[in-house]
């Protein structure tokens, strides 16, 4: 092929990439890789989707040296709907065994062709030829007094799942770097804006963490014109949450960073 961002369906493993999404589902037995860039700022895409979406299936037996055996598979896309447009720097999170992606961009410049679409991905690992089904999700808000029901298009934002809700923060939009927090209820299919951080500047590539038994969300670091090492906590409440009055303490010694890996581990 003439495009280094494409490959044939016979490839045995994913292209090297960045700005992609990675989710683990099915009790840790399936790893789902979607999107990203192999050439800087150019979304991976091809006509047969052989590099856009990959699933790694955990084998029953350990390999050499006791390492677990994982097999990369390109799933067969099923269903009557289309797949999402190619993109880099989207946000991705899993609620149970269902994966959601939001936004990203397919243009070269930061604000070029930014998107604010939400998609649901369902994987069927029991099928002999592992299948995947994409469904675009639309906001169900019907309140005529609400003028903003969907987050602004953006890339390099981050999203996590807490129970059946998705929480999304920040990113880079055509209007600049964002510092807003949104919630998407996957049961009612409704977006709710939770307000902007009065402590943090707008940024891309932040870390979004679930803390205190999923009662708090911490936003840590990110790129706000330069890499940062600050943080701010949002308290989730049954009747509505709120941002804490002050920023997080104890981060001064942490090296500034952005677009890095993060995870929240359950209590042991």
Beta strands, then each sheet from edge to edge (+ up, - down):
strand 1: 21-25
strand 2: 30-34
strand 3: 37-39
strand 4: 42-43
strand 5: 53-62
strand 6: 68-73
strand 7: 76-78
strand 8: 91-95
strand 9: 98-105
strand 10: 114-124
strand 11: 131-137
strand 12: 158-162
strand 13: 165-173
strand 14: 176-185
strand 15: 190-196
strand 16: 207-211
strand 17: 216-223
strand 18: 227-235
strand 19: 242-243
sheet 1: 1+ 2- 5+ 6-
sheet 2: 3+ 4-
sheet 3: 7+ 11+ 10- 9+ 8-
sheet 4: 12+ 13- 14+ 15-
sheet 5: 16+ 17- 18+ 19-
end
